[in-house]
Amino acid sequence: MQLLSLKQAITRRRFLRFNILLGILTFVVAFYLIATTDFASYAELKAREAIYNRIAIGGLIYAAVMWIFCAMSKPFWFPFKKSQEK
């Protein structure tokens, strides 16, 4: 990875944090739909709940992957201060 300028590094960090927020928001919406939606039959309940569970778990996994990428790649993107260079 290349060392980015400070402006580019901050922009990339904001983009990754927005993706983390998007993953968490997806989880919250799917969980809300699981908890509050009424279904006509038991079969419909099971089918929709399975879909919502997959969406919720996918949102959490997406947020976790973006967070790990943001945390692990931070040293490569931000310019070093002169006191940190060795």
PyMOL commands that set and color helices and strands:
alter all, ss='L'
color gray80, all
select helices_A, chain A and resi 6-36+42-77
alter helices_A, ss='H'
color red, helices_A
deselect
rebuild
show_as cartoon
